[in-house]
């Protein structure tokens, strides 16, 4: 009887040890208890930092600044991309008339940066730093990443779309 209890206890202990060895997520040279003492802080999903502005060099400089701040705060930058400039035409009229006095063409540049592995304690600090250092004329928008945002960066291939429509027309016949 005592031998069976001993065998069961040994098997249970070996099973627990095997489970601990398989579930190790810490470094080879760090003990278990150091990892167990770390606080469990929630992690945000991938965030999209969108910056828009009228001056191209300022926007490029601010994008590199965001990247450097994220690197210092140990936040992963998954991806970053630029969108083509949008051109806006602005007209100034004479007072109380429809006569155009001046016409301006403005380019709006846009940059997107994807940030991952942001803890709940880092995110408010990062957003506060970005707000405090925001250059004049630059707009900042931080949101949860939406895959439709990334689809805006791809330019559709006209030939490929034409071939798809031809293929669908052939299937109908």
N, CA, C and O of each residue as an XYZ file, in Angstrom:
692
protein
N       0.824     -1.191      0.000
C       0.000      0.000      0.000
C       0.866      1.251      0.000
O       0.651      2.169     -0.792
N       1.853      1.277      0.903
C       2.732      2.434      0.984
C       3.559      2.570     -0.283
O       3.893      3.683     -0.690
N       3.898      1.431     -0.920
C       4.673      1.465     -2.149
C       3.864      2.092     -3.284
O       4.410      2.841     -4.092
N       2.561      1.788     -3.348
C       1.695      2.363     -4.382
C       1.568      3.881     -4.198
O       1.593      4.629     -5.176
N       1.432      4.332     -2.956
C       1.334      5.771     -2.692
C       2.640      6.457     -3.079
O       2.637      7.557     -3.632
N       3.765      5.787     -2.777
C       5.063      6.356     -3.132
C       5.213      6.462     -4.651
O       5.702      7.469     -5.163
N       4.786      5.409     -5.372
C       4.868      5.421     -6.834
C       3.985      6.526     -7.415
O       4.388      7.229     -8.342
N       2.766      6.674     -6.858
C       1.861      7.716     -7.344
C       2.433      9.106     -7.070
O       2.352      9.985     -7.928
N       3.006      9.314     -5.892
C       3.598     10.612     -5.555
C       4.790     10.910     -6.458
O       4.965     12.044     -6.904
N       5.607      9.898     -6.728
C       6.769     10.088     -7.603
C       6.314     10.413     -9.027
O       6.865     11.301     -9.677
N       5.302      9.683     -9.501
C       4.796      9.933    -10.855
C       4.191     11.332    -10.941
O       4.388     12.035    -11.931
N       3.458     11.733     -9.910
C       2.860     13.066     -9.880
C       3.938     14.143     -9.868
O       3.840     15.142    -10.580
N       4.968     13.928     -9.049
C       6.064     14.901     -8.972
C       6.795     14.973    -10.308
O       7.126     16.068    -10.763
N       7.055     13.834    -10.946
C       7.727     13.817    -12.246
C       6.867     14.482    -13.318
O       7.384     15.156    -14.209
N       5.565     14.289    -13.226
C       4.661     14.938    -14.186
C       4.673     16.445    -14.036
O       4.674     17.175    -15.027
N       4.681     16.913    -12.795
C       4.718     18.358    -12.532
C       6.049     18.935    -13.015
O       6.088     20.009    -13.616
N       7.152     18.201    -12.741
C       8.456     18.672    -13.198
C       8.520     18.716    -14.723
O       9.056     19.661    -15.301
N       7.968     17.685    -15.374
C       7.966     17.663    -16.837
C       7.130     18.812    -17.377
O       7.498     19.441    -18.369
N       5.994     19.089    -16.718
C       5.144     20.201    -17.161
C       5.870     21.530    -16.986
O       5.789     22.394    -17.859
N       6.581     21.706    -15.870
C       7.334     22.941    -15.639
C       8.452     23.114    -16.658
O       8.717     24.229    -17.108
N       9.097     22.036    -17.018
C      10.178     22.125    -17.996
C       9.612     22.509    -19.365
O      10.217     23.310    -20.077
N       8.468     21.952    -19.738
C       7.865     22.262    -21.032
C       7.290     23.675    -21.078
O       7.246     24.283    -22.148
N       6.853     24.206    -19.946
C       6.204     25.514    -19.911
C       7.166     26.646    -19.589
O       6.716     27.760    -19.323
N       8.448     26.411    -19.602
C       9.411     27.463    -19.266
C       9.368     28.554    -20.323
O       9.522     28.283    -21.514
N       9.160     29.777    -19.887
C       9.121     30.911    -20.801
C      10.172     31.947    -20.416
O      10.179     33.055    -20.953
N      11.023     31.606    -19.527
C      12.007     32.548    -19.060
C      13.370     32.159    -19.619
O      13.523     31.116    -20.255
N      14.327     32.990    -19.375
C      15.685     32.760    -19.856
C      16.269     31.524    -19.195
O      15.808     31.087    -18.140
N      17.256     30.988    -19.810
C      17.895     29.776    -19.321
C      18.586     30.007    -17.979
O      18.674     29.094    -17.158
N      19.072     31.220    -17.756
C      19.867     31.489    -16.570
C      19.097     32.238    -15.477
O      19.694     32.621    -14.471
N      17.825     32.451    -15.641
C      17.038     33.135    -14.621
C      16.121     32.135    -13.918
O      15.514     31.291    -14.578
N      16.011     32.214    -12.607
C      15.143     31.279    -11.882
C      13.659     31.592    -12.105
O      13.292     32.680    -12.549
N      12.819     30.600    -11.781
C      11.378     30.696    -11.988
C      10.754     31.856    -11.232
O       9.898     32.561    -11.766
N      11.173     32.054    -10.010
C      10.494     33.011     -9.155
C      10.646     34.449     -9.647
O       9.805     35.290     -9.329
N      11.692     34.754    -10.410
C      11.829     36.112    -10.952
C      10.730     36.400    -11.973
O      10.198     37.508    -12.034
N      10.407     35.404    -12.756
C       9.339     35.577    -13.753
C       7.973     35.616    -13.070
O       7.081     36.336    -13.517
N       7.804     34.856    -12.004
C       6.520     34.804    -11.314
C       6.218     36.109    -10.580
O       5.052     36.441    -10.368
N       7.258     36.853    -10.188
C       7.045     38.089     -9.449
C       6.696     39.277    -10.344
O       6.283     40.323     -9.843
N       6.854     39.134    -11.646
C       6.527     40.247    -12.539
C       5.020     40.484    -12.531
O       4.246     39.528    -12.548
N       4.597     41.742    -12.506
C       3.160     42.009    -12.498
C       2.534     41.700    -13.853
O       3.164     41.852    -14.900
N       1.326     41.279    -13.805
C       0.588     40.971    -15.034
C      -0.097     42.248    -15.515
O      -1.143     42.628    -14.990
N       0.489     42.906    -16.507
C      -0.049     44.155    -17.051
C      -0.674     43.832    -18.402
O      -0.046     43.174    -19.231
N      -1.901     44.286    -18.633
C      -2.539     44.001    -19.921
C      -1.776     44.649    -21.068
O      -1.163     45.705    -20.910
N      -1.826     44.000    -22.218
C      -1.161     44.502    -23.423
C      -2.229     44.894    -24.440
O      -3.170     44.141    -24.691
N      -2.069     46.088    -25.024
C      -3.001     46.569    -26.042
C      -2.800     45.809    -27.345
O      -1.718     45.279    -27.598
N      -3.842     45.756    -28.175
C      -3.638     45.205    -29.517
C      -2.779     46.175    -30.334
O      -2.360     47.217    -29.828
N      -2.527     45.838    -31.565
C      -1.695     46.687    -32.422
C      -2.360     48.054    -32.575
O      -3.535     48.152    -32.931
N      -1.583     49.111    -32.300
C      -2.084     50.477    -32.427
C      -1.546     51.105    -33.698
O      -0.426     50.816    -34.122
N      -2.356     51.968    -34.305
C      -1.970     52.688    -35.504
C      -1.833     54.168    -35.148
O      -2.794     54.805    -34.719
N      -0.632     54.701    -35.332
C      -0.384     56.122    -35.105
C      -0.369     56.773    -36.484
O       0.498     56.486    -37.309
N      -1.334     57.648    -36.718
C      -1.459     58.321    -38.010
C      -1.119     59.792    -37.820
O      -1.697     60.466    -36.967
N      -0.172     60.291    -38.623
C       0.174     61.701    -38.572
C      -0.011     62.294    -39.963
O       0.388     61.701    -40.966
N      -0.618     63.464    -40.004
C      -0.827     64.170    -41.266
C      -0.344     65.600    -41.108
O      -0.386     66.174    -40.020
N       0.112     66.159    -42.213
C       0.594     67.530    -42.161
C       0.827     68.088    -43.560
O       0.759     67.368    -44.556
N       1.102     69.391    -43.609
C       1.282     70.085    -44.879
C       2.740     70.173    -45.304
O       3.021     70.339    -46.491
N       3.671     70.065    -44.366
C       5.092     70.230    -44.670
C       5.772     68.857    -44.602
O       5.814     68.220    -43.549
N       6.296     68.424    -45.737
C       6.873     67.089    -45.855
C       8.067     66.857    -44.919
O       8.073     65.853    -44.207
N       9.077     67.738    -44.886
C      10.225     67.473    -44.001
C       9.859     67.404    -42.519
O      10.431     66.607    -41.776
N       8.917     68.228    -42.088
C       8.491     68.203    -40.680
C       7.840     66.867    -40.360
O       8.083     66.290    -39.300
N       7.011     66.376    -41.275
C       6.320     65.106    -41.062
C       7.312     63.945    -41.017
O       7.188     63.056    -40.174
N       8.295     63.947    -41.920
C       9.310     62.900    -41.931
C      10.121     62.909    -40.634
O      10.408     61.858    -40.060
N      10.481     64.099    -40.188
C      11.250     64.228    -38.954
C      10.446     63.734    -37.751
O      10.990     63.057    -36.878
N       9.166     64.065    -37.701
C       8.326     63.637    -36.579
C       8.109     62.124    -36.606
O       8.025     61.493    -35.552
N       8.018     61.542    -37.794
C       7.879     60.093    -37.893
C       9.127     59.399    -37.339
O       9.013     58.406    -36.622
N      10.300     59.909    -37.664
C      11.520     59.307    -37.123
C      11.607     59.528    -35.607
O      12.141     58.681    -34.892
N      11.087     60.657    -35.111
C      11.050     60.903    -33.677
C      10.154     59.882    -32.978
O      10.523     59.353    -31.930
N       8.985     59.600    -33.546
C       8.075     58.597    -32.970
C       8.761     57.239    -32.912
O       8.638     56.510    -31.929
N       9.479     56.913    -33.967
C      10.186     55.637    -34.004
C      11.243     55.570    -32.899
O      11.372     54.543    -32.232
N      11.995     56.648    -32.700
C      13.028     56.672    -31.668
C      12.423     56.580    -30.265
O      12.956     55.874    -29.408
N      11.320     57.283    -30.027
C      10.654     57.222    -28.720
C      10.150     55.809    -28.449
O      10.295     55.303    -27.336
N       9.564     55.172    -29.449
C       9.072     53.798    -29.282
C      10.231     52.848    -28.988
O      10.097     51.933    -28.175
N      11.339     53.060    -29.633
C      12.500     52.201    -29.397
C      13.034     52.386    -27.979
O      13.411     51.412    -27.327
N      13.069     53.625    -27.501
C      13.548     53.900    -26.139
C      12.605     53.283    -25.107
O      13.056     52.767    -24.084
N      11.283     53.336    -25.375
C      10.298     52.790    -24.437
C      10.126     51.283    -24.584
O       9.285     50.692    -23.908
N      10.907     50.654    -25.454
C      10.863     49.213    -25.690
C       9.505     48.777    -26.245
O       8.935     47.774    -25.815
N       9.006     49.548    -27.204
C       7.755     49.227    -27.905
C       8.127     48.789    -29.312
O       8.946     49.432    -29.970
N       7.527     47.696    -29.776
C       7.833     47.179    -31.105
C       7.125     48.011    -32.174
O       5.923     48.261    -32.085
N       7.884     48.437    -33.184
C       7.307     49.100    -34.354
C       7.174     48.022    -35.420
O       8.167     47.597    -36.009
N       5.940     47.581    -35.666
C       5.710     46.508    -36.623
C       5.929     46.961    -38.055
O       6.612     46.295    -38.834
N       5.345     48.095    -38.392
C       5.339     48.529    -39.781
C       5.123     50.031    -39.813
O       4.533     50.602    -38.895
N       5.594     50.658    -40.853
C       5.279     52.066    -41.071
C       5.276     52.307    -42.570
O       6.057     51.716    -43.316
N       4.391     53.177    -42.990
C       4.291     53.458    -44.416
C       3.788     54.871    -44.654
O       3.190     55.505    -43.785
N       4.053     55.337    -45.864
C       3.605     56.658    -46.283
C       2.523     56.489    -47.339
O       2.553     55.551    -48.135
N       1.585     57.395    -47.332
C       0.551     57.411    -48.368
C       0.851     58.547    -49.342
O       1.495     59.528    -48.969
N       0.391     58.423    -50.587
C       0.608     59.522    -51.525
C      -0.063     60.796    -51.037
O      -1.082     60.760    -50.348
N       0.523     61.907    -51.406
C      -0.010     63.202    -50.965
C      -1.380     63.448    -51.597
O      -1.616     63.114    -52.758
N      -2.271     64.037    -50.811
C      -3.579     64.454    -51.315
C      -3.493     65.935    -51.639
O      -3.004     66.728    -50.834
N      -3.964     66.299    -52.804
C      -3.905     67.699    -53.207
C      -5.265     68.351    -53.004
O      -6.287     67.844    -53.467
N      -5.261     69.471    -52.311
C      -6.497     70.209    -52.041
C      -6.376     71.585    -52.689
O      -5.353     72.262    -52.577
N      -7.438     71.971    -53.361
C      -7.465     73.285    -54.002
C      -8.345     74.218    -53.169
O      -9.512     73.924    -52.908
N      -7.760     75.351    -52.755
C      -8.478     76.309    -51.906
C      -8.595     77.627    -52.668
O      -7.630     78.108    -53.262
N      -9.798     78.198    -52.635
C     -10.032     79.479    -53.314
C     -10.448     80.528    -52.300
O     -11.227     80.254    -51.388
N      -9.916     81.745    -52.470
C     -10.274     82.869    -51.623
C     -11.089     83.840    -52.470
O     -10.695     84.195    -53.581
N     -12.229     84.262    -51.929
C     -13.154     85.134    -52.673
C     -13.090     86.559    -52.152
O     -12.684     86.818    -51.019
N     -13.506     87.473    -53.017
C     -13.688     88.858    -52.574
C     -14.860     88.880    -51.604
O     -15.781     88.072    -51.722
N     -14.829     89.801    -50.648
C     -15.950     89.855    -49.694
C     -17.283     90.122    -50.403
O     -17.387     91.007    -51.252
N     -18.271     89.353    -50.040
C     -19.644     89.456    -50.549
C     -19.740     89.324    -52.070
O     -20.521     90.024    -52.715
N     -18.933     88.415    -52.635
C     -19.020     88.181    -54.075
C     -18.553     86.761    -54.380
O     -18.128     86.025    -53.489
N     -18.641     86.398    -55.639
C     -18.183     85.085    -56.076
C     -16.920     85.187    -56.921
O     -16.539     84.224    -57.587
N     -16.273     86.339    -56.898
C     -15.051     86.557    -57.675
C     -13.865     85.981    -56.884
O     -13.675     86.291    -55.708
N     -13.079     85.139    -57.557
C     -11.932     84.509    -56.928
C     -10.763     85.486    -56.897
O     -10.350     86.006    -57.933
N     -10.238     85.731    -55.706
C      -9.089     86.623    -55.547
C      -7.790     85.822    -55.674
O      -6.865     86.234    -56.375
N      -7.730     84.686    -54.996
C      -6.515     83.859    -55.027
C      -6.900     82.390    -54.978
O      -7.955     82.010    -54.469
N      -6.009     81.585    -55.523
C      -6.236     80.142    -55.537
C      -4.961     79.456    -55.045
O      -3.864     79.769    -55.508
N      -5.112     78.518    -54.104
C      -3.962     77.843    -53.509
C      -4.118     76.338    -53.681
O      -5.225     75.801    -53.634
N      -2.986     75.671    -53.880
C      -2.962     74.210    -53.927
C      -2.126     73.722    -52.755
O      -0.938     74.025    -52.648
N      -2.769     72.962    -51.883
C      -2.088     72.432    -50.702
C      -1.949     70.919    -50.819
O      -2.865     70.234    -51.275
N      -0.806     70.413    -50.408
C      -0.587     68.966    -50.341
C      -0.678     68.527    -48.894
O      -0.065     69.133    -48.015
N      -1.446     67.470    -48.644
C      -1.542     66.889    -47.309
C      -0.832     65.541    -47.353
O      -1.224     64.639    -48.094
N       0.218     65.421    -46.545
C       1.010     64.199    -46.469
C       0.554     63.386    -45.262
O       0.136     63.934    -44.242
N       0.645     62.065    -45.406
C       0.180     61.184    -44.324
C       1.191     60.075    -44.102
O       1.736     59.513    -45.052
N       1.436     59.766    -42.837
C       2.310     58.674    -42.431
C       1.571     57.833    -41.397
O       0.834     58.361    -40.564
N       1.778     56.519    -41.459
C       1.170     55.590    -40.511
C       2.264     54.736    -39.885
O       3.173     54.270    -40.573
N       2.169     54.535    -38.580
C       3.123     53.724    -37.844
C       2.326     52.728    -37.006
O       1.434     53.121    -36.254
N       2.646     51.442    -37.133
C       1.982     50.406    -36.342
C       2.858     50.058    -35.143
O       4.037     49.737    -35.291
N       2.269     50.126    -33.970
C       2.987     49.811    -32.735
C       2.363     48.575    -32.094
O       1.140     48.469    -31.997
N       3.209     47.643    -31.657
C       2.719     46.409    -31.034
C       3.375     46.234    -29.665
O       4.366     46.890    -29.344
N       2.801     45.340    -28.871
C       3.330     45.017    -27.540
C       3.390     46.237    -26.633
O       4.387     46.449    -25.943
N       2.337     47.035    -26.629
C       2.272     48.205    -25.754
C       1.489     47.809    -24.506
O       0.352     47.348    -24.594
N       2.100     47.993    -23.364
C       1.415     47.668    -22.119
C       0.475     48.814    -21.745
O       0.571     49.919    -22.278
N      -0.419     48.524    -20.831
C      -1.394     49.518    -20.399
C      -0.739     50.675    -19.645
O      -1.329     51.749    -19.536
N       0.453     50.473    -19.133
C       1.153     51.558    -18.453
C       1.970     52.407    -19.425
O       2.198     53.588    -19.160
N       2.412     51.838    -20.534
C       3.205     52.577    -21.509
C       2.363     53.445    -22.428
O       2.796     54.529    -22.817
N       1.173     52.992    -22.780
C       0.358     53.679    -23.780
C       0.014     55.119    -23.393
O       0.237     56.014    -24.208
N      -0.514     55.392    -22.200
C      -0.817     56.791    -21.873
C       0.430     57.677    -21.852
O       0.377     58.848    -22.229
N       1.538     57.109    -21.412
C       2.785     57.869    -21.382
C       3.255     58.194    -22.804
O       3.683     59.315    -23.080
N       3.174     57.219    -23.692
C       3.564     57.442    -25.088
C       2.682     58.506    -25.742
O       3.187     59.394    -26.429
N       1.377     58.419    -25.532
C       0.462     59.387    -26.144
C       0.723     60.778    -25.583
O       0.665     61.758    -26.325
N       1.005     60.883    -24.306
C       1.297     62.196    -23.706
C       2.585     62.790    -24.275
O       2.655     63.992    -24.529
N       3.602     61.954    -24.476
C       4.862     62.426    -25.074
C       4.619     62.897    -26.499
O       5.130     63.942    -26.903
N       3.845     62.137    -27.262
C       3.569     62.512    -28.653
C       2.761     63.801    -28.731
O       3.010     64.631    -29.605
N       1.795     63.983    -27.828
C       1.013     65.230    -27.806
C       1.883     66.424    -27.436
O       1.748     67.500    -28.020
N       2.773     66.237    -26.471
C       3.600     67.344    -25.999
C       4.631     67.775    -27.039
O       5.025     68.941    -27.070
N       5.066     66.855    -27.883
C       6.102     67.171    -28.864
C       5.546     67.371    -30.273
O       6.308     67.473    -31.235
N       4.233     67.427    -30.392
C       3.596     67.544    -31.711
C       3.969     68.868    -32.373
O       3.712     69.927    -31.800
N       4.572     68.836    -33.568
C       4.927     70.084    -34.244
C       3.680     70.830    -34.722
O       2.601     70.252    -34.851
N       3.853     72.101    -34.974
C       2.754     72.930    -35.444
C       2.366     72.499    -36.857
O       3.227     72.301    -37.714
N       1.080     72.359    -37.085
C       0.571     71.970    -38.406
C       0.493     70.481    -38.630
O       0.126     70.045    -39.721
N       0.828     69.680    -37.627
C       0.776     68.223    -37.746
C      -0.370     67.713    -36.887
O      -0.514     68.106    -35.729
N      -1.181     66.837    -37.463
C      -2.301     66.225    -36.739
C      -1.911     64.808    -36.343
O      -1.272     64.093    -37.114
N      -2.298     64.411    -35.140
C      -1.977     63.089    -34.602
C      -3.266     62.343    -34.314
O      -4.195     62.896    -33.726
N      -3.321     61.077    -34.734
C      -4.474     60.232    -34.473
C      -3.958     58.853    -34.064
O      -3.267     58.196    -34.842
N      -4.286     58.412    -32.854
C      -3.889     57.093    -32.362
C      -5.147     56.255    -32.232
O      -6.091     56.641    -31.543
N      -5.157     55.101    -32.900
C      -6.339     54.231    -32.859
C      -5.897     52.775    -32.932
O      -4.746     52.470    -33.243
N      -6.838     51.886    -32.639
C      -6.577     50.458    -32.792
C      -6.474     50.163    -34.280
O      -7.242     50.690    -35.085
N      -5.526     49.323    -34.631
C      -5.251     49.056    -36.047
C      -6.448     48.421    -36.733
O      -7.041     47.466    -36.232
N      -6.790     48.972    -37.890
C      -7.866     48.471    -38.731
C      -7.242     48.029    -40.057
O      -6.555     48.830    -40.691
N      -7.455     46.789    -40.498
C      -6.846     46.331    -41.753
C      -7.255     47.176    -42.974
O      -6.515     47.242    -43.955
N      -8.426     47.817    -42.913
C      -8.848     48.669    -44.032
C      -7.939     49.882    -44.178
O      -7.797     50.418    -45.277
N      -7.321     50.321    -43.084
C      -6.382     51.436    -43.142
C      -5.176     51.062    -43.983
O      -4.673     51.878    -44.757
N      -4.715     49.837    -43.833
C      -3.550     49.394    -44.594
C      -3.887     49.213    -46.071
O      -3.015     49.372    -46.925
N      -5.129     48.886    -46.381
C      -5.515     48.687    -47.778
C      -5.458     49.986    -48.588
O      -5.345     49.949    -49.813
N      -5.536     51.138    -47.903
C      -5.461     52.412    -48.614
C      -4.105     52.627    -49.261
O      -3.996     53.394    -50.217
N      -3.075     51.970    -48.765
C      -1.730     52.206    -49.286
C      -1.453     51.491    -50.600
O      -0.502     51.840    -51.300
N      -2.250     50.517    -50.941
C      -2.036     49.763    -52.177
C      -2.801     50.396    -53.329
O      -3.985     50.713    -53.212
N      -2.105     50.573    -54.437
C      -2.722     51.130    -55.636
C      -3.238     49.958    -56.468
O      -2.482     49.033    -56.765
N      -4.524     49.987    -56.850
C      -5.061     48.864    -57.615
C      -4.421     48.779    -59.005
O      -4.132     49.802    -59.627
N      -4.207     47.574    -59.476
C      -3.616     47.329    -60.782
C      -4.737     47.302    -61.823
O      -5.593     46.418    -61.805
N      -4.720     48.267    -62.715
C      -5.792     48.411    -63.718
C      -5.862     47.194    -64.630
O      -6.954     46.714    -64.933
N      -4.704     46.685    -65.076
C      -4.701     45.526    -65.964
C      -5.281     44.295    -65.271
O      -6.044     43.538    -65.872
N      -4.923     44.105    -64.029
C      -5.424     42.947    -63.291
C      -6.939     43.033    -63.109
O      -7.636     42.029    -63.257
N      -7.452     44.217    -62.792
C      -8.901     44.383    -62.643
C      -9.623     44.132    -63.960
O     -10.692     43.522    -63.975
N      -9.044     44.600    -65.072
C      -9.650     44.358    -66.388
C      -9.679     42.869    -66.715
O     -10.668     42.366    -67.248
N      -8.597     42.168    -66.397
C      -8.548     40.727    -66.659
C      -9.571     39.977    -65.812
O     -10.184     39.020    -66.285
N      -9.759     40.404    -64.569
C     -10.756     39.756    -63.710
C     -12.161     39.946    -64.262
O     -12.961     39.010    -64.256
N     -12.469     41.147    -64.738
C     -13.794     41.374    -65.316
C     -13.979     40.561    -66.591
O     -15.069     40.047    -66.841
N     -12.928     40.437    -67.403
C     -13.025     39.603    -68.597
C     -13.249     38.146    -68.238
O     -14.037     37.457    -68.885
N     -12.566     37.678    -67.220
C     -12.734     36.293    -66.754
C     -14.150     36.049    -66.252
O     -14.731     34.999    -66.527
N     -14.705     36.991    -65.530
C     -16.080     36.852    -65.049
C     -17.072     36.872    -66.211
O     -18.068     36.150    -66.182
N     -16.812     37.682    -67.224
C     -17.681     37.710    -68.409
C     -17.623     36.373    -69.146
O     -18.643     35.899    -69.645
N     -16.449     35.766    -69.218
C     -16.311     34.461    -69.891
C     -17.019     33.366    -69.101
O     -17.577     32.445    -69.696
N     -17.008     33.450    -67.771
C     -17.692     32.461    -66.946
C     -19.201     32.552    -67.119
O     -19.898     31.540    -67.049
N     -19.708     33.761    -67.343
C     -21.149     33.964    -67.516
C     -21.651     33.364    -68.831
O     -22.801     32.933    -68.919
N     -20.809     33.337    -69.828
C     -21.219     32.829    -71.156
C     -21.234     31.367    -71.226
O     -21.556     30.802    -72.271
